[in-house]
Amino acid sequence: MRCRDWVKSRVLRSTIEPATLGRMARSCGSVFPGVLERGRGGHPSLSARHSHNSRIAPSRRRGERRTRHTTLIQARDFPTPDFDTATHREAAAGSKALLEFKGRSPPKKVAVIGGGLAGLSCAKYLADAGHLPIVYERNAMLGGKVSAWQDEDGDWIETGLHIFFGAYPNMMNLFEELDIEDRLQWKEHSMTFAMQEFPGEFTKFLFPNNVPAPFNMAYAILTNQRMLTWPEKLQTGLPLIPMLINGQKYIDEQDELSVGEWMDKNGMPPRIKEELFIAMGKALDFIDPDKLSMSVVLTAMNRFLNETHGSKTAFLDGNQPDRLCKPLKDYVEARGGEVYVDAAFKRFELEADGSVAGLHIRRGGGDEFVEADYYVSAMPVDILKLMLPEEWSAQPFFRQMNELEGIPVINLQMWFDRKLTSNDSLIFSRSPLLSVYADMSTTCKEYADPDRSMLELVFAPCSPEAGSKVNWIAKPDEEIIAATMLELERLFPTEIAADNSKAKLLKYSVVKTPRSVYAAVPGRNKFRPSQETPIPNLILAGDFTYQKFLGSMEGAVLSGKLAARQVARKAAGVSTAADVKPVHASILEAN
């Protein structure tokens, strides 16, 4: 089963003896000074480019499926929060407005290119508005950046570690509309960090129950005594006051500054970046804070400070294809829409006036020409740029997308022969090599196992453009795993050894995505295009399009909803030409 073209996939099987893994780890340390010599400057960062699934030692006979333990160990889940906030009410109002378009015009046929969250949510809301969406996904599975597939053992290989925040109003609204809210496993309201100075130890920012925002966050920060000193807490909080007063306007203005530049401007000591902002930056956009736009961090903090449950996290209770993508597909098809996989978009056919005449699609071993009333591109920005017709690519609206580029990221899954000490939550590793991780055998019901741990880890930043000193995207998967084992040895010194002499690494997968969410480096927001385009029957969806939740699952869902709204308005005879976002002067001047 193949992944998206930009997540190049291969499946390998090998047996690597512990001694061999130890030599690989030592070699990794010699090539990258600081990996083994932790006292002399820390670890380098990582990068990569495809999917690799490899067995270290035989955990069961080839082809034998692992027995699933779903009752012996249960993640301690918490009740679904009460999401009665302004942003959640706004999301619900947006859905209701689309329902009110139903019947205002005859149903329109809408071709949607791409079956990720943006494309599927767009199709869902088009169906709500009374139209007939047809989704074309080039791969064998739906989901895009949240896709997953099974290996020969029946284990799910995921493209990423996906966490749902309470500050995702449109996503929460979508789960409610699909009647699948019970598939979210809500965790304790806390943020857990690995302690770099004390290997094997963790510290929590614990948010109290029944205390509204922003006081619950203030309590969480003030009562944690292990990460920031009292002066550092004040130096962190005071520069955020302008954001609390001026809101989104202030956040947008900080897009031209990196996290490091913003900290220097506000007199914040470097240790705050090392303790807090490095972990946040890598978790939010897989990028080093010296390269990350401060608007990304402020967007998250604004939601966390203003919404009582904004920073509360949930895990999906199983694999994304069955538990999230399938309900979306079923919803669309039950209302007359269609969803196809293995349906590769090849090119646009244009009318003489530059509008879309149809799509060339490769499906079922042959080519077909698809005509529709409207067309929605829900392709990632890097793919869209490659597929633009020459007649469009010179237009300033489309040319501004040359300023946007996806950021690389690596997702790792590592199966061990025993149960590790773990937290039932997302962990910020505060590691130069790793961003966040979770023991999915504890946090997720479908993957629950009382005897063995399966760690899922985000390996970032993983390229020079993301802030890594090493271009790990080009490194062999075995070298990445060896480096990760060294880092896990530091995090779990009593349980994991880099030479595999303690907890045995049985199997691992490496999924390398060279172009994930768009790189939110300083100054990119002004180049993000609107969903409305100068082409009258073409609409854009995707987290790179202009919406306030940036590159995220929430941004993808919201962009799909906004794209569906534009189609519904056009079909109802509402003029939408004024909805095209103005192109920045720097693009126009370069014309």
C-alpha positions in Angstrom: 0.0 0.0 0.0 1.6 3.2 -1.0 1.7 6.5 0.8 1.4 9.9 -0.8 4.1 10.7 -3.3 5.7 13.2 -1.0 5.8 10.5 1.7 7.9 8.0 -0.3 7.2 4.6 1.1 9.1 1.4 1.3 8.7 -1.6 3.6 11.8 -3.5 4.6 12.3 -6.5 6.9 15.6 -7.2 8.5 17.0 -8.8 11.6 19.6 -6.6 13.4 21.4 -8.1 16.4 21.8 -6.0 19.6 25.6 -5.9 19.1 25.0 -4.5 15.6 22.7 -1.8 16.8 25.2 -0.9 19.5 27.9 -0.5 16.8 25.5 1.7 14.8 24.8 3.8 17.8 28.6 4.2 18.5 29.2 5.0 14.9 26.4 7.6 15.1 28.1 9.1 18.1 31.4 9.3 16.3 30.0 10.9 13.2 28.0 13.4 15.1 30.0 14.5 18.2 27.8 15.1 21.2 25.4 12.2 20.5 27.4 9.8 22.7 29.3 12.5 24.6 26.3 14.1 26.1 28.3 16.3 28.4 30.0 18.0 25.5 27.2 20.0 23.9 24.1 17.8 23.4 22.7 16.1 20.3 22.2 17.1 16.7 18.9 17.2 15.0 17.4 14.9 12.4 15.8 14.6 9.0 14.6 12.1 6.4 12.5 11.1 3.3 10.3 7.9 3.1 8.8 5.0 5.1 10.8 2.1 6.5 9.4 -0.7 8.5 12.1 -3.0 10.0 12.3 -5.8 12.5 15.1 -5.8 15.0 14.4 -9.1 16.6 11.6 -11.6 16.0 8.7 -10.8 18.3 6.4 -13.3 16.7 6.3 -15.6 13.6 6.2 -13.9 10.3 2.6 -13.2 9.3 1.3 -13.9 12.8 -0.9 -11.1 14.0 -0.2 -9.8 17.5 -3.1 -10.4 19.9 -4.7 -7.1 20.8 -5.2 -6.4 24.5 -7.9 -3.8 24.8 -9.3 -4.6 28.3 -6.2 -5.5 30.4 -4.9 -2.0 30.2 -7.1 1.0 29.9 -5.9 4.5 29.4 -7.4 6.7 32.1 -9.7 9.0 30.1 -11.3 12.1 31.3 -14.8 13.5 30.4 -15.3 15.5 27.2 -14.8 19.2 28.2 -17.6 21.7 27.9 -16.7 23.7 24.8 -19.0 26.7 25.3 -16.6 29.3 24.1 -16.8 32.1 21.6 -14.6 30.2 19.1 -16.7 27.0 19.4 -19.9 28.9 19.0 -18.4 30.6 15.9 -17.5 27.2 14.4 -21.0 25.9 15.1 -22.5 29.0 13.4 -20.4 28.4 10.4 -21.7 24.9 10.0 -25.3 26.1 10.5 -24.8 28.7 7.8 -23.8 26.1 5.3 -26.9 24.0 6.1 -29.0 27.1 5.3 -27.7 27.2 1.8 -29.5 23.9 1.0 -32.3 24.4 -1.5 -31.2 27.9 -2.5 -29.9 26.6 -5.8 -30.0 23.3 -7.7 -27.3 20.8 -6.5 -24.0 21.5 -8.2 -21.4 18.9 -9.0 -18.1 19.8 -7.3 -14.8 18.0 -8.0 -12.5 18.0 -5.0 -8.9 17.1 -5.7 -7.3 15.5 -2.6 -8.7 13.3 0.1 -6.9 14.7 3.2 -8.7 16.4 6.0 -9.1 19.6 4.0 -10.7 17.8 1.0 -12.9 15.5 3.1 -14.2 18.3 5.3 -14.9 20.4 2.3 -16.9 17.5 0.8 -18.8 17.1 4.0 -19.8 20.7 4.2 -20.6 20.8 0.4 -23.0 17.9 1.1 -24.5 19.8 4.0 -25.1 22.7 1.6 -27.0 20.5 -0.8 -24.3 19.9 -3.4 -22.7 16.8 -4.9 -19.0 16.6 -4.1 -16.8 14.0 -5.8 -13.4 13.5 -4.0 -10.4 12.2 -6.0 -7.6 10.9 -3.9 -4.5 9.7 -5.8 -3.4 7.2 -3.1 -4.9 3.9 -1.9 -5.9 5.5 1.5 -7.6 8.6 2.6 -6.2 11.1 5.1 -3.3 12.9 3.5 -1.1 14.0 6.4 -3.2 11.9 8.8 -3.1 8.8 6.6 -2.1 5.3 8.0 -1.7 1.8 6.6 -1.2 -1.7 8.0 2.0 -3.6 7.8 2.1 -7.4 7.4 1.7 -7.9 11.1 -1.5 -5.9 11.2 0.1 -3.0 13.0 -0.9 0.5 11.9 1.9 2.6 10.4 1.1 6.3 10.9 2.4 9.4 9.0 2.4 11.4 12.3 1.6 11.6 16.0 -1.7 13.4 15.9 -3.0 15.2 19.0 -6.4 17.0 19.3 -6.5 20.1 21.3 -9.5 21.7 23.0 -8.5 24.8 21.1 -9.6 23.1 17.8 -13.2 24.4 17.6 -13.9 23.3 14.0 -12.4 19.9 14.6 -14.5 19.5 17.8 -17.5 20.7 15.9 -16.9 18.1 13.1 -16.6 15.2 15.6 -19.9 16.3 17.1 -21.6 16.6 13.7 -20.4 13.1 12.7 -21.5 11.7 16.1 -18.1 10.3 16.9 -17.2 12.4 19.9 -16.7 9.3 22.0 -13.7 8.4 19.8 -11.6 11.1 21.4 -9.8 10.0 24.5 -9.3 13.1 26.7 -6.4 13.1 29.0 -5.5 14.9 32.2 -5.3 18.7 31.7 -1.6 19.1 31.9 1.5 19.7 29.9 4.3 17.1 30.6 8.0 17.8 29.9 11.0 15.5 30.2 13.6 16.9 32.5 16.9 17.3 30.7 18.9 17.7 33.8 17.3 14.7 35.5 17.2 11.8 33.1 14.2 9.6 33.6 12.2 12.3 35.4 9.3 14.4 34.2 7.5 17.6 35.3 4.0 18.7 34.7 2.2 22.0 34.4 -1.1 20.9 35.9 -4.2 22.9 35.1 -6.7 22.8 38.0 -10.3 21.8 37.4 -13.2 24.3 37.6 -10.8 27.3 37.3 -11.5 29.4 34.2 -8.9 30.8 31.7 -6.5 32.5 32.0 -6.3 31.8 35.8 -5.9 28.0 35.2 -2.8 28.6 33.1 -1.4 31.1 35.6 -1.9 28.5 38.3 -0.2 25.8 36.2 2.9 28.0 35.6 3.2 29.4 39.0 2.9 26.1 40.8 5.5 24.3 38.7 8.8 24.7 40.6 11.1 22.6 38.4 11.4 24.4 35.0 11.4 28.2 35.5 12.5 30.4 38.3 10.1 33.1 39.6 12.0 35.9 37.8 11.8 33.8 34.6 8.1 33.3 35.0 7.6 37.0 35.2 9.9 37.6 32.2 7.8 35.1 30.3 4.4 36.5 31.3 4.8 40.2 31.0 5.6 40.3 27.2 2.3 38.5 26.6 0.2 41.3 28.0 0.0 43.1 24.6 -1.4 39.9 23.1 -4.1 39.7 25.8 -5.0 43.4 25.2 -4.8 43.6 21.3 -5.6 40.0 20.4 -5.2 38.8 16.8 -4.0 42.2 15.5 -0.9 41.9 17.8 -0.4 38.3 16.8 -0.4 39.1 13.1 2.1 41.9 13.6 4.6 39.5 15.1 4.7 37.3 12.0 7.8 39.2 10.8 9.8 38.2 13.9 11.2 34.8 14.8 10.7 33.4 18.3 14.3 34.3 19.1 14.0 37.8 17.7 10.8 38.4 19.7 12.4 37.2 22.9 15.4 39.5 22.4 13.1 42.4 21.6 11.3 41.8 24.9 14.4 41.2 27.0 13.7 37.5 27.7 16.8 35.4 28.8 18.0 32.6 26.5 17.2 30.0 29.2 13.4 30.5 28.7 13.8 29.5 25.0 15.8 26.5 26.0 13.3 25.5 28.7 10.1 26.3 27.0 10.1 27.7 23.4 12.3 25.1 21.8 9.8 22.4 22.8 6.8 24.4 21.7 8.3 25.5 18.4 9.2 21.9 17.4 5.8 20.6 18.5 3.9 23.3 16.6 5.8 23.4 13.3 8.7 20.9 13.4 11.1 23.8 13.3 13.8 25.5 15.5 12.5 28.6 17.3 15.2 30.7 15.7 13.5 30.0 12.4 9.9 29.9 13.5 7.5 32.9 13.2 6.5 34.2 16.7 2.9 34.4 15.4 2.7 30.6 15.5 3.6 30.4 19.2 1.3 33.4 20.0 -1.6 31.9 18.2 -1.4 28.8 20.3 -0.8 30.7 23.6 -3.7 33.0 22.8 -6.1 30.1 22.6 -4.6 28.5 25.7 -4.9 31.7 27.7 -8.4 32.6 26.5 -10.1 29.1 26.5 -10.3 27.1 29.7 -9.9 23.8 27.9 -7.8 25.1 25.1 -4.6 23.3 26.0 -6.4 20.1 27.0 -5.4 17.2 24.8 -7.1 14.1 23.4 -5.9 11.0 21.4 -8.0 9.3 18.8 -9.0 5.9 20.2 -7.6 4.0 17.1 -6.3 4.3 13.6 -7.2 7.4 11.6 -8.5 5.7 8.5 -11.2 3.8 10.3 -11.9 6.1 13.2 -11.9 9.5 11.4 -11.6 9.3 7.6 -14.2 6.5 7.1 -17.0 8.4 9.0 -16.3 11.4 6.7 -16.5 9.3 3.6 -19.7 7.5 4.8 -21.3 10.9 5.6 -20.5 12.3 2.1 -21.7 9.2 0.3 -24.9 8.9 2.3 -25.8 12.4 0.9 -25.2 11.6 -2.7 -21.5 12.5 -2.9 -18.7 10.2 -4.1 -15.2 9.5 -2.7 -12.6 7.7 -4.8 -9.1 6.5 -3.9 -6.4 5.4 -6.5 -7.7 8.3 -8.5 -4.7 10.4 -9.6 -5.2 14.0 -10.7 -3.1 14.6 -13.8 -3.8 18.1 -15.1 -6.4 20.9 -15.5 -8.1 21.5 -18.9 -8.8 25.2 -19.4 -11.4 27.1 -21.2 -10.4 30.0 -23.5 -11.0 32.5 -20.7 -8.7 30.6 -18.3 -11.5 29.0 -16.2 -11.5 25.3 -15.6 -13.1 23.1 -18.3 -12.4 19.8 -16.5 -9.9 17.5 -14.9 -7.8 14.7 -16.3 -8.0 11.8 -13.8 -6.1 8.5 -13.9 -8.4 5.9 -12.3 -9.0 2.2 -12.8 -6.1 1.8 -15.2 -7.4 4.4 -17.6 -7.8 8.1 -18.1 -11.1 9.9 -17.7 -12.1 13.5 -18.2 -14.2 14.9 -15.3 -16.4 17.9 -15.8 -18.0 19.7 -12.9 -19.7 23.0 -12.0 -16.9 23.9 -9.5 -13.5 22.6 -8.7 -11.7 22.6 -5.3 -8.0 22.0 -5.0 -7.3 20.4 -1.6 -3.7 19.5 -2.6 -0.8 20.5 -0.4 0.9 23.8 -1.6 4.0 22.0 -2.9 1.9 19.7 -5.1 -0.4 22.5 -6.2 2.5 24.6 -7.4 3.7 21.7 -9.6 0.2 21.2 -11.1 -0.6 24.8 -11.9 -1.3 25.4 -15.6 1.2 27.8 -17.3 -1.6 30.2 -17.9 -2.1 30.6 -14.2 1.4 30.4 -12.8 2.4 33.9 -13.8 -0.5 35.5 -12.1 0.5 37.3 -8.9 -2.2 35.4 -6.9 -0.6 32.1 -7.7 3.0 33.3 -7.9 2.8 34.3 -4.2 2.6 30.6 -3.3 6.3 30.3 -4.4 7.0 31.9 -1.0 5.4 28.9 0.8 7.1 25.5 1.1 6.4 22.4 3.2 8.6 21.6 6.1 10.2 18.1 6.5 9.3 15.8 9.4 9.9 12.2 10.4 7.5 10.0 12.4 8.9 7.0 14.3 7.1 4.1 15.8 9.2 1.7 18.0 7.9 -1.5 19.5 9.7 -2.8 22.6 9.6 -6.3 24.3 8.3 -4.9 27.6 6.2 -2.2 29.2 8.2 1.0 29.8 7.5 3.5 32.5 5.2 5.9 30.7 2.8 8.8 31.1 -0.8 8.6 29.8 -0.2 11.8 27.9 1.7 13.7 25.3 5.3 14.3 26.4 7.5 17.3 25.3 10.9 15.6 25.1 12.9 18.9 25.2 15.5 17.0 23.1 17.5 18.3 20.2 16.5 15.2 18.3 12.9 14.6 19.3 10.0 16.9 19.5 7.1 15.1 21.2 6.2 11.5 21.8 3.7 9.2 23.5 3.5 5.6 24.5 0.6 4.6 22.3 0.2 1.3 24.1 -1.0 3.4 27.1 -2.7 6.4 25.5 -4.7 4.7 22.7 -7.4 2.0 23.2 -6.8 0.2 19.9 -3.1 0.0 20.5 -3.3 -0.8 24.2 -0.9 -3.5 25.4 -0.2 -4.3 29.1 3.1 -6.1 28.3 4.8 -4.1 25.6 5.3 -0.4 24.8 5.0 1.2 21.4 6.5 4.6 21.4 5.5 7.1 18.7 7.9 10.0 18.3 8.2 13.1 16.2 11.8 13.5 15.0 12.3 17.2 14.3 13.7 19.5 13.2 15.1 17.3 10.5 16.7 19.4 7.8 19.0 22.5 7.7 16.1 24.7 6.5 14.2 23.7 9.7 17.2 24.4 11.9 18.9 21.0 12.1 22.7 20.9 11.9 22.5 17.6 10.1 20.5 16.8 7.0 18.9 13.7 8.4 16.3 13.6 5.6 19.1 12.0 3.5 20.4 9.6 6.2 19.7 5.9 6.3 16.8 4.8 8.5 19.1 2.6 10.6 21.2 5.6 11.5 18.1 7.6 12.6 17.0 4.7 14.8 20.5 4.4 16.3 20.5 8.1 17.1 17.0 7.8 18.6 18.0 4.9 20.8 20.8 7.0 22.2 18.3 9.7 23.0 15.9 7.3 24.5 18.7 5.9 26.6 19.0 9.4 28.1 15.3 9.7 28.7 14.9 6.2 30.1 18.3 5.4 31.5 17.2 2.5 33.7 15.0 0.9 31.0 16.6 1.5 27.5 20.2 1.1 26.4 21.4 2.2 23.0 23.0 -1.2 22.4 19.5 -2.9 22.9 20.8 -4.7 26.0 17.9 -3.6 28.2 14.4 -3.2 26.7 14.7 -4.9 23.3 13.6 -3.0 20.3 11.6 -5.6 18.3 10.4 -3.5 15.3 10.3 0.0 14.1 8.9 2.1 11.3 10.3 5.3 9.9 8.0 7.6 7.9 9.7 10.5 6.3 7.6 13.4 4.9 9.8 15.8 3.0 7.0 18.3 2.6 4.6 18.4 5.5 2.8 21.6 6.8 4.0 24.8 5.3 7.2 26.2 6.9 5.9 29.0 9.2 9.1 31.0 9.0 8.9 34.8 9.6 6.9 36.8 7.1 5.0 33.9 5.4 1.4 34.9 6.5 1.1 37.7 4.0 1.7 35.2 1.1 -1.0 32.7 2.1 -3.7 32.8 -0.5 -7.4 33.0 0.2 -9.8 30.2 -0.6 -11.3 32.4 -3.3 -9.2 32.6 -6.4 -9.2 34.8 -9.5 -10.4 31.8 -11.5 -14.2 31.9 -11.1 -14.8 28.2 -10.8 -11.7 27.2 -8.8 -11.5 27.3 -5.0 -8.6 26.4 -2.8 -8.6 24.4 0.5 -5.6 23.3 2.6 -4.0 24.4 5.9 -1.7 26.7 3.9 -4.6 28.9 2.8 -5.4 31.9 4.8 -7.2 31.1 8.0 -6.3 31.8 11.6 -5.3 28.3 12.7 -2.2 28.1 10.6 -0.8 24.7 9.5 -2.6 22.1 11.6 -5.5 19.6 11.5 -7.7 22.4 12.7 -6.5 24.7 9.9 -7.1 21.9 7.3 -10.7 21.4 8.6 -11.5 25.1 8.7 -10.0 25.7 5.2 -12.3 22.9 3.9 -15.3 24.5 5.5 -14.4 28.0 4.1 -13.9 26.5 0.6 -17.3 24.9 0.8 -18.8 28.2 1.9 -17.3 29.9 -1.2 -18.9 27.3 -3.5 -22.2 27.6 -1.7 -22.2 31.3 -2.1 -21.3 31.2 -5.8 -24.0 28.6 -6.4 -26.6 30.8 -4.7 -25.7 33.8 -6.9 -23.7 35.7 -4.3 -20.8 37.7 -5.7 -17.5 36.4 -4.3 -14.9 38.4 -6.4 -14.2 40.7 -3.4 -13.2 37.6 -1.3 -9.9 37.3 -3.1 -7.2 38.2 -0.6 -5.1 41.1 -1.9 -1.6 40.1 -3.1 1.3 41.6 -1.1 3.1 44.5 -2.7 6.4 42.7 -2.9 4.9 40.2 -5.3 3.3 42.8 -7.4 6.5 44.8 -7.6 8.4 41.8 -8.8 6.0 41.3 -11.6 
